[in-house]
Amino acid sequence: MLKALASDIAPVLSLLFTLCSQWSYTPALWRHAQVFPIYKKGDVSDPANFRPISLTSVMRKLFEFSLMPALDEHSPALDVAQGGFRPQRSPLDQALCLHDLMHDYFLTHHHYPVVAFLDIKSAYDTVDRRVIWDALSRSSLPRSVLSLLIHMFDDVLVSVLIANHTSVPFSPATGVLQGSVLSPHLYSLYINSLPAVLRSAVSRGTMVSPPGMPSVCVNSLLFADDVAIFGSRTDVQTMLDIASDHSFSLGYRWKPSKCAVLCAPTASTRHPLSLYGEPLPVVEEFTYLGMPFRYKGLYAPGILNLRASGAIKTMALLNSVGVNRNGFSLLLCARLYKSFIRPKLEYGLAISHLSFRDFKALDALQNRLVGMFVGSTWYNVAKHLTCLPSMKHRYNVLTTRYALRADTLPDDCLLVLLRRGLLYTRLDRFICQNPLYLTLPDPPPFTTAGLTEVFDSYWQDQVDRQLAAAAVSGAQTLLRACRPSVSRPDPILYLPIGRSARSRLVRWRLGRFTNMREECPCTTGEFISRDHFLTCRALDRTFFDALPPAPPGVHRIDHALNCLPDKASAGPPYFWSALLLLLHAIDCLVHPLAVIPPDPDPGSLWFSAH
């Protein structure tokens, strides 16, 4: 809503924000948050099983965006181990760094490290803000900005909203405001001293050299409040003790029940690692920043196990509201799948090293999901019609984009520092060796359109090879009958046409008219098949005569569909009405007991639109 009024309200907001900055004061509404608890799981009577969602003023968020540049420029430098909520850093970067560090440890010590994943209890809510203000007071941040920040976070009121009832406002003694734009950065400042004190636990380890700073050892990684520490068993226990002392000194607390330890199966578990004197659970697999880890690092097969159930549940939900063969159009269903379901499967593929079995399992899962809105097993043709590539091609695209992005990261990014300093990195050994990345021109295109053209060309080449092999073996008849192009969906999915007529075109492409082993009602004794329709006595021959002549070996109806223009503006071809009448007749022929209403004016929608 505000975007549409940007040119009108920008001068007023600029004046208001300037006054707030000069007086280090903001309206009371900006400092009042409504907290709405969202149920997670477990006992509904236990408040710990709810996640608080904080609703703050939009104007406050806009004002905070204007303060962010000054805070980034003048606040103390964050530790190289901290990757959370920093520009040009992502959870996948941090997960990949942990994998590379684990392998570097193995190359140095000839055994894999012990890794402890730590969880902070109520991280944002337990922050002692005095630690943040003290850190900022010793920086070059202007005092007026610091005073403004103290005012915006210390002078805050919070109300809890439950069942349309609002609690009496209260002022929290600790914590940074949930939902604030500045809170992630302020929290990073609060926890920033942790990596430095953890380094005192080891004498040697993986060293990195941030620009303009002395070399430091990396034995821990942070992504906001997600912490991973690694090393020998003795070193990790020492770091756990240091982490315990650090929590007492800053006023937060770890949650041992949600922490976990990864170690090699041969490692001794007689004396478990402990935090606050409480033993930490040893697990075979742990999900860190959305990625499955085992004792050797990233575990690619775990991605499918992690994503499958959630993707199927979401697809079932969409299926129930119209994303199915009897609901939305095939093209809309495919677009909804690409927007809401496929990203669930793809998260983390860019940094994964997948085997043939992994690709096969991912494709099987995608086929199952596509089959949920296509119906039965017609997913291969449906994917081709709607331009849904295989998961292997998507993997190649994602890894290529990730590799290109890695070349543009800042010099102080940990991923860049490790890439320069380590003998082995997954980025160079596997990600940058995928076949699509190796086919990029030099220099590669950096525009979205240019990259898309390269990706489509590579995909088209793969499909052409697949169709050529299928032609030799005689397989994939329906797929070979479709247009070979993968750059845009089949025109039958979007040309101006009625719902029933479009359904017949799609069903012909998918082979639904001929999937029943039944005798044709034309009394010749032949079974219904694609080739039988060409000679069936029950079909009017004038419909076929009106279609364009087909090359040898190509079905006449398939050829007519392939001759349709890509754009509706080109106008309907001369055979358009005859094609629709023919498919209507075929529909009536294969469903003799169904009541199929006639189409009084076939193709009229396109004719009138043109």
N, C-alpha and C positions, 0 to 999 in steps of 0.2 A: 504494500500500500504506500509506504514512504518513498519507494523508488519512483513511482509515477509522479510524485510531487517534489522530486529532488531539486529541480531548478528553482522552485518557488520557496521551499523551506530552508534551503542551504544557507542563505544569508542570515536568517533568523537563528538557526542552530549555531552558526559560527559565532554570532554575538553572544548567545547564551553560554556556549562552551568557553568563550574567552572570559566572561564574567566569573564562571565557576573556577577557572584556573587562577584568575587574579585574586579571588577571595578565598580560595581553598575551601569552597563550600558548595554543596550540591543540594537540590531539592529533597525533602524528606521522602517523597515517593520513590526516588532512585535508591534509597537506602532501606527499602522495605521489601522483603522477599516472602513469597508464599511457598511453603514446602508441601508438596503432595507426595505421600508415601505410595510407592508402587510395589505390589506383592511380587516376590521372587519365587520362593518355594519353602516348604516346611510348614510348621505350625503357624496358622494365621493369627493366633493370639500372641505370638512373640514378635515384638517390634523389630528385633534383629533380622527378621526374615523379610523386611521391606526395604526397598531402596528409595531414599529421599530424592525427589526431583524438585529443584528450586526454580521458581518462576520469578524472574527479575524484570525490571523496567527495560523496555527496548531503547529508550532514550539513554539510559545508563550505559547500555552496551555500546551504543554509538559513541558516546563520550569516551568510553574506555578504549575503543579503537583509535581515537585521536591521541590518547596517552601512550599507546603501545610503542610507537617509534622512539620516544624519549626514554622509556623504560628499557628497551632493547639496547639502546646506545650507551646508557650510563650505568646500568646495573652491573654488579660484579660478573665476571666471566663464569659461565657454567662449566663444570667439570666435563672433560672429554667423554667420560663414561655415561653421562646423562644424555639420552636421546629423545626424551619425551617432550612433545609440544614445542619443538624447535624448528625453525625454517629449514626446509629441504631435508628433513629427516622423517623417517616413518617407522612404524612397528616392524615392518619386514626388514628394513635396514638393520635394526637392532637384533632381530632374530638371526639374521645372516652373520652379523658380527660375532654373536655368541657361538655359532657353529664353527666359524673360522678360528676363533680363539681356542675352542675345545680341540680342534685338530692340530693347531700349533702346539698346544700343550702335549699332545700325543707324540708329535714328531720330536719334541725336546726330551720328554721323560719316558717315552716308549710305553706309556699306559695312559688311558683316558682319565681326565680329572673327575673328581667328585664335584657335583654341581648342586648347590642349595638354592631353591627358589623361595623367596621370602615375601610375606604379605603383611602390610601394615594395617592395623585395625582402625577403621574409620579415619582414613588418611587425612582427608580435607578437614574433618570436624575437630581433629585434635591438634591442629597446628597452633603453636605458640607464636602469635603474630609479632611479639617483641623481638624474636630471633630475626625475622624478616626486616623489621624496621632498623634493627642494629646493623644488619649487613648493608642495607641501602644507605644508611647514614654515613658509612665509611667509604661510599662510592662517590662518583662525581655527579650523581643525580641532583638536580637543582632542589633546594630546600622547599621551594613552593610546591613542587610536584610530590615530594615526600610527604609534606603536610596534607596535601590533598588525598593521597593514598591512605594515610592513617585515618583521616576523616571518613573516607568512603568505606573502610573495612572495620574500623573500631566502633563507629557510631551507626550501628546497623540494628534493625528490628526484624524478627522472623516470626511468622505466623504459620501454624500447621493447619492445612485444609483437609478435612475428612468428612465424607458424606454430606457435603454442602454446608458444613459447620466449620467456622474458623476459630482457632484458639486465641487466647489473649496474647498480643505481641510480647516477645521477650528478646533480650539482648544477649547473644552468645558470648561467653567469655573467651573461647578459643575458636580456632578454625578460620578458614578463608571462605568467602561466600560462594556457595554452590551456584553454578550458572553464570558466574562472572567471567568476562573475557580475559581478565588479568590473573585470575586465580591459578591457572596452570603454571604460569611463569613464576608467580610468587611462591607457589609450593616447591618448584624446582630450586629456588633460592633457599628455602627452608631446609631442604634435605641435601643441599649441595656439598656439605662438609663430610658426608658419609663416605664417598669413594676415597677421599684423601686419607681418612683414618684407617680404612680397610687395607690400604697399601702397606701400612706398617707391619702387617702380618706376614709378609713374604719378603724374602731376600732377593729373589730374582723371578722374572716372569716375562710375559710379552711386553715389549717396550714400544711406545709410539712417541712421535715428536710433533706435537701441535705447533703450527707456525708462531714464531716469536716467543715460545715457551720451552722450558727444559723438558727433556724426555721423562715420561712417566710410565709406570707399570700399570697395566690394566688387568686387574683380577676381579673386577665386578662390573656389572652393567645395570643401569637404571633407565627405566622408561616411566617417568613420573614416579609413581609409588610401586611399580613392579621392579623388584630387585632380584638379580641373579649373582651369586658369588661362586667362584670355582677355584680349584687348586687341589693340593694333596689333602688327605683326610685330616691331618694335623692342622694344616693351614686353614681349612674351612672351619674347623672347630674354633680356632683362634679368632677368625673373622666373626663367627657367630657371637663369641663373647664380647668382641669389640662392638658389634651391632647392638647387643643388649645394653652395654654401657652408653652408647650413643643415644639410644632411645630414652634412657633415663635422664640424660643431660638435656635433651631437647623437649622432653615432655610427651612423646608419642609412645606407642606400644606395638610390638609385633604380635601377630596372631599365629602361634605355633601350629594350631590345628589346621590352618590353611597353607602352611609351608610344606615343602616336600624336598626330598633328596634323591638325586639321580646318581647312580654309580654302577660300575661294571659288575656283572653277576658274580665274578670271582672275588670282589672286594669283601672284606670282613664286615659283618654287621653285628658282631658280638657286643660292641660298645657303640650304640647308636649316637649320632650327632644330636646335640641338645641345644635348646634356646630357652633361657630363663629356667634351666634345669629340667625342662620338659622335652622328652625325646621327639625328634622329628620323624615323620613317616617316610620310609623308603619306598619309592614307586618305580615301576618299570618304564612308565611313560608319563610325561607331564606336558600340559599345554601352556606354552609361554608366548604371550602376545598373539594368541590365536594359532600358533604353530606347534605341532606335536614334536617333542624331543624325546630321544632315548639316550643312553649313555654315550653313544658315538656321535650325537648331534641331531640334526634335523632328520626326521623319520618320515619319508615320503608316503609309504602306505597308510600311515595314520591319518593323512588328510582326508581320504575317502571315508574312513570310519567316523571322523570328526564332523564332516559336512553332510553326509548322506541323510541321516534322519531328519535334520532340520530342513533340508531342501525338500524332502518328500512331504513333510508336514505342511510347509508353506505352499507347495504346489497343490496339495489336497485342499487347502483352504481356498486358493484361487479357483480350483476346479469347482468348488461348491458355489461360487458366486458368478459363474459364467465362462470361465476359461476351460471350455470343453467343446467337443464336436457339435453339440446342440446349442451352444451359447454364442459366444463372440465369434467373429470371423477367424479363419486360420491365421491370417496375417497379424491381427491384433493379439491373438493368443501367443504367437511366436514373439512378438515385441514385448509383451508382458513377461514372458519367460526370460528373455534376454535382459530385461531391466531388473527383475526382482529375484529370479531363481538362479540363473547362471553365475552371477557374481558371488553367490554363496559357495559354489563349487570352485571358483577360480581364485579365491583369496589364498595367497601363499604359493600358487603354482609358479610364480615368477622366480622364486628362489629355491625351488625344489628340483631334485634330480630324480626323474621318474623312469621306471623300467617299462618294458613292453607290457608286462602284466598290469602295471599301474594304469597305463593308458587304456588298456582294454577294459579295466574295471570302471574307469571314469566314463568311457564311451557307453558302457552298458548302463551306467546310472543316468547319463544324459538321455539315452534312448528310452529308459523307463519314464523319465519325467516328460519327455516330448510325447510319448505314447499316452500319457494321462490326459492330454488335451487333443491329441489327434484321434485316438481310438485304436486299440489293438496294436498291431505290429507294422503299421504303415509309416514308421518314423523316418526311414532313410529317404524316401521320396519327399516327405513333408519337410525334412530339414533342407533338402536341396531347393524346394520351391520357395522357402522362406529365408534362404541364405543363412542357415545355421551350420557352421563348420564343425568338423570333428574336434574333440578336446585336444588332440595333439596339435592341430593348427592353432587353436587358441593358446596352448602352452607356448608355442613358438612365437606368437605375437606378443604375449605377455613378457616372456624372457627378453625378447628383442627390445621392447620398450623400456624394460628395467635396465638393460645394459646401456642403452643410449642415455637414460637419465643418470646413471652412475657416472658418466663422463662429464656431467655438468654440476656435480655436487661441489660444495665449497671445500677448500683445502683443509679446514679444521674439522671436517666430518670424520668420525671414527672409521667409517667404511672406507674412505679414501686413504686414511693413514694406514690401515691394515693392508690395503691393497698394495701400497708402496713398500711396506716393511716386511710382509710375510712371504715365505717361499710358496705357500699354498693358499689360494683363496678360491672358494667355489665360484665366485664371479668370473674369474679368468679361466678356470679349468673347465667349467661346464656351461655356465650361463652364456658366456660370450662365444661358445663353440656350437650353439644351436644353428641348424642349417639356414634358417631364415636370416639370422643376424649376419652370417657369412656371405649371403648373397646381396647385401646392401651395397649400393654404389658408394664410391669414395669421392667426395664426402657424402655422408648419408643425408637424405632430406630431413629437415627439422620442422617442417610444417605438417600439420595434421593431414591435410589433403595429400601431400607428397608421400607420407608414410602409408596412408591408406591405399594409395595406388600401388605401392610396392607390395603391400601385404596381399591385396586382391590378386595381383599378377602371380604371386607365388602360390596362392590358394588355387587359382585357375589352372596353373600348371599341374598341381597335384590332382585335381579333379579330372583333367584331361587324360592323365596317365591311368587313373582308376577306370575311366570309361573305356579307354582303349583296351585295357586288360579284360574288362567285362565283355567287350565286343568279341574278343577272341574266344573266351570261354563260353559265351552265350548266356552269361548270368546278368542279373540286374536289368531285366527287360524294361521295367517301368522307369527306372532311373535313366537308362539310355534314351528313352523316348522323350524325356524332358529337354528343355533348352540347356545347353552346356554352360551358359554364362552363370557366374556366381556373384557378379557385381551388383545385381539388383534382383528383387523378388520376381517371380513369374507374374506377368501382367494379368493373368486371370484372377489374381488376388486383389487387384485394386482398380481395374477398369470399371466404368459405370455399368452396373448390371444388377438385376434383382437378386434377392437372397437365394431363392430356389434355383435360379439358373446358375448362379455362382457355385452353389453346392454341387450341381451336376458336373460342372467343369472340374472342380476339385476332386470329386469322387472318381471321375475318369482318370485323372492323373494318378490317383492313389490306387487304382485298380479295384475299387470296391464293387463295380458292376460285374466283374468277372471272377470274384473270389469264391463264388458258390459253385460247387460241382453239381449243377442241375441241368436238366435237359431243356433246350430252348422251346418256348411255346409255338415256334413256327412249324412244328410237326415234321421236321426233317430227321429227327432222331439225334441230331448233333447237340453236344453240350455247349452251354454259353461260354464264349471266349472272345478275346479281342479280334482274332482273325475271322471268327464266324460272323461277326456283325457286318463284315464287308460283303458277305454273300447271303445274309439272312433275308428270306422272302417276306418276313413280317415288317421290314423296314422299307420305306419309300426310297427308291433308287435315285429320285431327283435330288434328294438331300445330299447324297454322296457326289452326284454329278456337279453340284454347285460348289463343292470344295476345291481348293487348288490341287493340281496334280502333285502327287508325292514322289520323291525319289525311290528307286528300288530298295526294298527292305525296310521302308519307313511306313508306318501305319498312317492312313490318310487323315484320320482325326487328329493324331499327334502332330502331323505336319501342319494342319490348319491351325492348331493351337500355337505352334511355334512361329507361325507367320503373323500372329497378332502384333500390332505395334506396341512399343514400350510406353508410349504416352497417349493418354486419352485425347489430347489435342490433335493428334494425327487423324482422328476420325475412324469410324468403324469400317472394316474391309467389306468388300462386296458379298462375301460368303457368311457374314456374321449371323444373320437371321437363320440361314439354313443350318448352320452349325448348332445353334441353340435348339432349333426344332428337332434336329437329329438326336441330340442328347436327351431331349424330352421323350422322344419315341423310345429310345433305349431304356430310359428309366421306367417307362410304362411296361416295356417288354419283360424286363427282369423282375418287376414287382407286379405281377398280374392281379393280385388280390388287393393291392393298395389303391386308394382313391387319390389320384394325382390330378389336380386341377390343370386345365389347359392354359397355355400362355397366349392370350389373344393377340399380343403385339410384341413378339420376341425381339429383343435388342432395342426397344424404343427408348430406353433410358440413355443409351449412348448416342443414338441418333439425335434425340432432343437436346442433349448436353452439347453436342458438337454444333 
